Amino acid sequence: MKLREIFATNLRRMRHASGLSQEELAHRAGINRNYVGLLERAANSPTLDTIERLAEELGVAPARFFDDQADH
């Protein structure tokens, strides 16, 4: 699996585990809801700043997005 796909899968799993919609996560992280959807479909790559904001809102270490063995 490519890194972008690993990120997408983990983002979606973590968001669901947190009980947040794409819209709510986007609002809290200060990014566009459509962008969250693009990230979760691996259609776009996030910046480091975006990764940091998403991790903060989900309460995880940024590196967790790239763990291909992550148990979320």
A tleap script that builds the chain and sets N, CA, C and O, in Angstrom:
source leaprc.protein.ff14SB
mol = sequence {
  NMET LYS LEU ARG GLU ILE PHE ALA THR ASN
  LEU ARG ARG MET ARG HIE ALA SER GLY LEU
  SER GLN GLU GLU LEU ALA HIE ARG ALA GLY
  ILE ASN ARG ASN TYR VAL GLY LEU LEU GLU
  ARG ALA ALA ASN SER PRO THR LEU ASP THR
  ILE GLU ARG LEU ALA GLU GLU LEU GLY VAL
  ALA PRO ALA ARG PHE PHE ASP ASP GLN ALA
  ASP CHIE
}
set mol.1.N position { 0.843 -1.171 0.000 }
set mol.1.CA position { 0.000 0.000 0.000 }
set mol.1.C position { 0.892 1.238 0.000 }
set mol.1.O position { 1.902 1.287 0.702 }
set mol.2.N position { 0.514 2.223 -0.783 }
set mol.2.CA position { 1.276 3.467 -0.852 }
set mol.2.C position { 1.051 4.302 0.402 }
set mol.2.O position { 0.029 4.171 1.076 }
set mol.3.N position { 2.010 5.153 0.704 }
set mol.3.CA position { 1.954 5.981 1.908 }
set mol.3.C position { 0.686 6.831 1.945 }
set mol.3.O position { 0.067 6.976 2.999 }
set mol.4.N position { 0.299 7.390 0.808 }
set mol.4.CA position { -0.910 8.216 0.762 }
set mol.4.C position { -2.141 7.377 1.130 }
set mol.4.O position { -3.046 7.872 1.801 }
set mol.5.N position { -2.176 6.128 0.699 }
set mol.5.CA position { -3.302 5.238 1.017 }
set mol.5.C position { -3.307 4.853 2.496 }
set mol.5.O position { -4.366 4.758 3.116 }
set mol.6.N position { -2.130 4.636 3.048 }
set mol.6.CA position { -2.026 4.330 4.478 }
set mol.6.C position { -2.544 5.510 5.282 }
set mol.6.O position { -3.318 5.338 6.224 }
set mol.7.N position { -2.111 6.719 4.903 }
set mol.7.CA position { -2.587 7.923 5.583 }
set mol.7.C position { -4.110 8.009 5.490 }
set mol.7.O position { -4.780 8.245 6.495 }
set mol.8.N position { -4.652 7.820 4.301 }
set mol.8.CA position { -6.097 7.931 4.072 }
set mol.8.C position { -6.873 6.944 4.937 }
set mol.8.O position { -7.864 7.309 5.570 }
set mol.9.N position { -6.423 5.709 4.959 }
set mol.9.CA position { -7.095 4.671 5.748 }
set mol.9.C position { -7.060 5.000 7.228 }
set mol.9.O position { -8.070 4.885 7.922 }
set mol.10.N position { -5.895 5.410 7.709 }
set mol.10.CA position { -5.767 5.727 9.127 }
set mol.10.C position { -6.563 6.971 9.512 }
set mol.10.O position { -7.171 7.009 10.582 }
set mol.11.N position { -6.565 7.974 8.662 }
set mol.11.CA position { -7.356 9.176 8.942 }
set mol.11.C position { -8.826 8.809 9.077 }
set mol.11.O position { -9.480 9.218 10.036 }
set mol.12.N position { -9.345 8.052 8.137 }
set mol.12.CA position { -10.758 7.657 8.163 }
set mol.12.C position { -11.069 6.841 9.421 }
set mol.12.O position { -12.082 7.081 10.078 }
set mol.13.N position { -10.206 5.879 9.759 }
set mol.13.CA position { -10.419 5.050 10.954 }
set mol.13.C position { -10.406 5.887 12.227 }
set mol.13.O position { -11.255 5.717 13.102 }
set mol.14.N position { -9.437 6.791 12.321 }
set mol.14.CA position { -9.334 7.624 13.522 }
set mol.14.C position { -10.520 8.582 13.640 }
set mol.14.O position { -11.027 8.828 14.734 }
set mol.15.N position { -10.948 9.113 12.508 }
set mol.15.CA position { -12.091 10.027 12.530 }
set mol.15.C position { -13.342 9.281 12.980 }
set mol.15.O position { -14.096 9.777 13.817 }
set mol.16.N position { -13.562 8.099 12.430 }
set mol.16.CA position { -14.724 7.304 12.836 }
set mol.16.C position { -14.651 6.940 14.315 }
set mol.16.O position { -15.652 7.013 15.028 }
set mol.17.N position { -13.463 6.548 14.773 }
set mol.17.CA position { -13.285 6.186 16.188 }
set mol.17.C position { -13.572 7.362 17.109 }
set mol.17.O position { -14.007 7.178 18.246 }
set mol.18.N position { -13.329 8.568 16.616 }
set mol.18.CA position { -13.590 9.773 17.411 }
set mol.18.C position { -15.043 10.215 17.322 }
set mol.18.O position { -15.468 11.120 18.040 }
set mol.19.N position { -15.799 9.578 16.444 }
set mol.19.CA position { -17.212 9.919 16.289 }
set mol.19.C position { -17.440 11.248 15.586 }
set mol.19.O position { -18.478 11.882 15.772 }
set mol.20.N position { -16.468 11.673 14.774 }
set mol.20.CA position { -16.582 12.954 14.084 }
set mol.20.C position { -16.956 12.756 12.620 }
set mol.20.O position { -16.524 11.801 11.975 }
set mol.21.N position { -17.760 13.669 12.116 }
set mol.21.CA position { -18.020 13.702 10.681 }
set mol.21.C position { -16.842 14.391 10.004 }
set mol.21.O position { -16.023 15.033 10.661 }
set mol.22.N position { -16.766 14.253 8.690 }
set mol.22.CA position { -15.731 14.977 7.950 }
set mol.22.C position { -15.899 16.467 8.184 }
set mol.22.O position { -14.917 17.187 8.361 }
set mol.23.N position { -17.127 16.923 8.184 }
set mol.23.CA position { -17.398 18.350 8.363 }
set mol.23.C position { -16.924 18.848 9.725 }
set mol.23.O position { -16.308 19.909 9.826 }
set mol.24.N position { -17.216 18.078 10.769 }
set mol.24.CA position { -16.817 18.498 12.119 }
set mol.24.C position { -15.296 18.492 12.272 }
set mol.24.O position { -14.727 19.427 12.836 }
set mol.25.N position { -14.643 17.459 11.780 }
set mol.25.CA position { -13.178 17.410 11.862 }
set mol.25.C position { -12.569 18.571 11.094 }
set mol.25.O position { -11.647 19.228 11.579 }
set mol.26.N position { -13.077 18.822 9.910 }
set mol.26.CA position { -12.566 19.935 9.102 }
set mol.26.C position { -12.731 21.256 9.833 }
set mol.26.O position { -11.808 22.069 9.870 }
set mol.27.N position { -13.904 21.471 10.416 }
set mol.27.CA position { -14.165 22.714 11.151 }
set mol.27.C position { -13.174 22.877 12.301 }
set mol.27.O position { -12.582 23.943 12.471 }
set mol.28.N position { -13.000 21.832 13.076 }
set mol.28.CA position { -12.097 21.894 14.228 }
set mol.28.C position { -10.639 22.115 13.811 }
set mol.28.O position { -9.885 22.809 14.492 }
set mol.29.N position { -10.257 21.511 12.678 }
set mol.29.CA position { -8.870 21.623 12.209 }
set mol.29.C position { -8.637 22.866 11.355 }
set mol.29.O position { -7.499 23.170 10.998 }
set mol.30.N position { -9.704 23.581 11.028 }
set mol.30.CA position { -9.560 24.799 10.237 }
set mol.30.C position { -9.252 24.540 8.777 }
set mol.30.O position { -8.546 25.318 8.136 }
set mol.31.N position { -9.789 23.430 8.244 }
set mol.31.CA position { -9.587 23.117 6.839 }
set mol.31.C position { -10.944 22.870 6.175 }
set mol.31.O position { -11.962 22.768 6.859 }
set mol.32.N position { -10.955 22.775 4.865 }
set mol.32.CA position { -12.181 22.586 4.105 }
set mol.32.C position { -12.658 21.133 4.213 }
set mol.32.O position { -11.855 20.202 4.163 }
set mol.33.N position { -13.968 20.953 4.362 }
set mol.33.CA position { -14.536 19.605 4.475 }
set mol.33.C position { -14.237 18.770 3.236 }
set mol.33.O position { -13.941 17.579 3.335 }
set mol.34.N position { -14.318 19.402 2.073 }
set mol.34.CA position { -14.028 18.672 0.834 }
set mol.34.C position { -12.589 18.160 0.818 }
set mol.34.O position { -12.308 17.091 0.275 }
set mol.35.N position { -11.687 18.926 1.414 }
set mol.35.CA position { -10.287 18.522 1.487 }
set mol.35.C position { -10.137 17.262 2.345 }
set mol.35.O position { -9.352 16.374 2.011 }
set mol.36.N position { -10.886 17.185 3.446 }
set mol.36.CA position { -10.850 15.982 4.284 }
set mol.36.C position { -11.293 14.777 3.455 }
set mol.36.O position { -10.682 13.711 3.534 }
set mol.37.N position { -12.339 14.941 2.671 }
set mol.37.CA position { -12.798 13.861 1.805 }
set mol.37.C position { -11.742 13.443 0.798 }
set mol.37.O position { -11.548 12.251 0.556 }
set mol.38.N position { -11.066 14.405 0.217 }
set mol.38.CA position { -9.990 14.096 -0.730 }
set mol.38.C position { -8.853 13.333 -0.049 }
set mol.38.O position { -8.287 12.402 -0.622 }
set mol.39.N position { -8.533 13.734 1.165 }
set mol.39.CA position { -7.484 13.040 1.914 }
set mol.39.C position { -7.893 11.609 2.229 }
set mol.39.O position { -7.084 10.690 2.107 }
set mol.40.N position { -9.146 11.414 2.634 }
set mol.40.CA position { -9.619 10.078 2.994 }
set mol.40.C position { -9.749 9.155 1.787 }
set mol.40.O position { -9.744 7.934 1.939 }
set mol.41.N position { -9.863 9.719 0.610 }
set mol.41.CA position { -9.913 8.914 -0.623 }
set mol.41.C position { -8.536 8.791 -1.271 }
set mol.41.O position { -8.408 8.229 -2.358 }
set mol.42.N position { -7.523 9.307 -0.616 }
set mol.42.CA position { -6.146 9.288 -1.125 }
set mol.42.C position { -6.037 10.009 -2.461 }
set mol.42.O position { -5.182 9.683 -3.285 }
set mol.43.N position { -6.914 10.996 -2.670 }
set mol.43.CA position { -6.892 11.774 -3.907 }
set mol.43.C position { -5.996 12.993 -3.794 }
set mol.43.O position { -5.721 13.657 -4.793 }
set mol.44.N position { -5.540 13.293 -2.586 }
set mol.44.CA position { -4.698 14.454 -2.348 }
set mol.44.C position { -3.716 14.117 -1.237 }
set mol.44.O position { -3.983 13.241 -0.414 }
set mol.45.N position { -2.598 14.796 -1.208 }
set mol.45.CA position { -1.598 14.618 -0.151 }
set mol.45.C position { -1.650 15.799 0.806 }
set mol.45.O position { -1.720 16.945 0.364 }
set mol.46.N position { -1.619 15.541 2.106 }
set mol.46.CA position { -1.663 16.624 3.080 }
set mol.46.C position { -0.303 17.282 3.274 }
set mol.46.O position { 0.739 16.664 3.056 }
set mol.47.N position { -0.332 18.530 3.680 }
set mol.47.CA position { 0.904 19.203 4.083 }
set mol.47.C position { 1.240 18.775 5.509 }
set mol.47.O position { 0.400 18.205 6.206 }
set mol.48.N position { 2.442 19.046 5.931 }
set mol.48.CA position { 2.818 18.747 7.317 }
set mol.48.C position { 1.960 19.529 8.297 }
set mol.48.O position { 1.587 19.010 9.349 }
set mol.49.N position { 1.646 20.771 7.962 }
set mol.49.CA position { 0.798 21.581 8.836 }
set mol.49.C position { -0.586 20.953 8.985 }
set mol.49.O position { -1.151 20.943 10.078 }
set mol.50.N position { -1.125 20.433 7.895 }
set mol.50.CA position { -2.438 19.794 7.943 }
set mol.50.C position { -2.383 18.525 8.775 }
set mol.50.O position { -3.282 18.266 9.576 }
set mol.51.N position { -1.345 17.738 8.594 }
set mol.51.CA position { -1.177 16.519 9.393 }
set mol.51.C position { -1.144 16.869 10.874 }
set mol.51.O position { -1.778 16.205 11.694 }
set mol.52.N position { -0.404 17.910 11.206 }
set mol.52.CA position { -0.291 18.336 12.602 }
set mol.52.C position { -1.645 18.758 13.167 }
set mol.52.O position { -1.996 18.385 14.286 }
set mol.53.N position { -2.405 19.534 12.396 }
set mol.53.CA position { -3.723 19.997 12.861 }
set mol.53.C position { -4.696 18.827 13.020 }
set mol.53.O position { -5.432 18.762 14.005 }
set mol.54.N position { -4.701 17.915 12.066 }
set mol.54.CA position { -5.594 16.756 12.162 }
set mol.54.C position { -5.230 15.890 13.361 }
set mol.54.O position { -6.109 15.439 14.095 }
set mol.55.N position { -3.939 15.659 13.560 }
set mol.55.CA position { -3.494 14.852 14.695 }
set mol.55.C position { -3.908 15.495 16.015 }
set mol.55.O position { -4.361 14.811 16.933 }
set mol.56.N position { -3.750 16.794 16.100 }
set mol.56.CA position { -4.134 17.507 17.323 }
set mol.56.C position { -5.626 17.345 17.603 }
set mol.56.O position { -6.018 17.088 18.741 }
set mol.57.N position { -6.446 17.489 16.588 }
set mol.57.CA position { -7.897 17.381 16.779 }
set mol.57.C position { -8.340 15.951 17.074 }
set mol.57.O position { -9.345 15.738 17.752 }
set mol.58.N position { -7.596 14.978 16.569 }
set mol.58.CA position { -7.936 13.578 16.817 }
set mol.58.C position { -7.248 13.025 18.059 }
set mol.58.O position { -7.520 11.898 18.471 }
set mol.59.N position { -6.357 13.814 18.656 }
set mol.59.CA position { -5.687 13.401 19.884 }
set mol.59.C position { -4.690 12.267 19.681 }
set mol.59.O position { -4.548 11.390 20.534 }
set mol.60.N position { -4.003 12.293 18.545 }
set mol.60.CA position { -3.017 11.253 18.249 }
set mol.60.C position { -1.694 11.894 17.854 }
set mol.60.O position { -1.644 13.069 17.493 }
set mol.61.N position { -0.636 11.118 17.927 }
set mol.61.CA position { 0.665 11.576 17.430 }
set mol.61.C position { 0.614 11.571 15.903 }
set mol.61.O position { 0.062 10.641 15.316 }
set mol.62.N position { 1.169 12.578 15.255 }
set mol.62.CA position { 1.140 12.628 13.789 }
set mol.62.C position { 1.670 11.361 13.112 }
set mol.62.O position { 1.179 10.973 12.053 }
set mol.63.N position { 2.652 10.728 13.711 }
set mol.63.CA position { 3.234 9.519 13.124 }
set mol.63.C position { 2.227 8.378 13.007 }
set mol.63.O position { 2.404 7.481 12.184 }
set mol.64.N position { 1.175 8.403 13.822 }
set mol.64.CA position { 0.160 7.333 13.771 }
set mol.64.C position { -0.535 7.264 12.420 }
set mol.64.O position { -1.031 6.204 12.040 }
set mol.65.N position { -0.580 8.364 11.693 }
set mol.65.CA position { -1.214 8.361 10.380 }
set mol.65.C position { -0.458 7.468 9.394 }
set mol.65.O position { -1.025 7.036 8.390 }
set mol.66.N position { 0.792 7.197 9.669 }
set mol.66.CA position { 1.641 6.455 8.735 }
set mol.66.C position { 1.959 5.047 9.185 }
set mol.66.O position { 2.795 4.375 8.580 }
set mol.67.N position { 1.307 4.593 10.232 }
set mol.67.CA position { 1.519 3.245 10.765 }
set mol.67.C position { 0.646 2.276 9.976 }
set mol.67.O position { -0.576 2.274 10.127 }
set mol.68.N position { 1.269 1.453 9.138 }
set mol.68.CA position { 0.472 0.539 8.322 }
set mol.68.C position { -0.015 -0.665 9.109 }
set mol.68.O position { -0.709 -1.523 8.565 }
set mol.69.N position { 0.339 -0.734 10.373 }
set mol.69.CA position { -0.153 -1.798 11.262 }
set mol.69.C position { -1.038 -1.221 12.370 }
set mol.69.O position { -1.336 -1.903 13.351 }
set mol.70.N position { -1.457 0.044 12.208 }
set mol.70.CA position { -2.212 0.734 13.262 }
set mol.70.C position { -3.516 0.019 13.570 }
set mol.70.O position { -4.256 -0.382 12.671 }
set mol.71.N position { -3.773 -0.128 14.833 }
set mol.71.CA position { -5.045 -0.680 15.325 }
set mol.71.C position { -5.895 0.451 15.838 }
set mol.71.O position { -5.712 0.914 16.964 }
set mol.72.N position { -6.818 0.898 15.023 }
set mol.72.CA position { -7.666 2.023 15.425 }
set mol.72.C position { -9.032 1.466 15.703 }
set mol.72.O position { -9.943 2.213 16.062 }
savepdb mol mol.pdb
quit
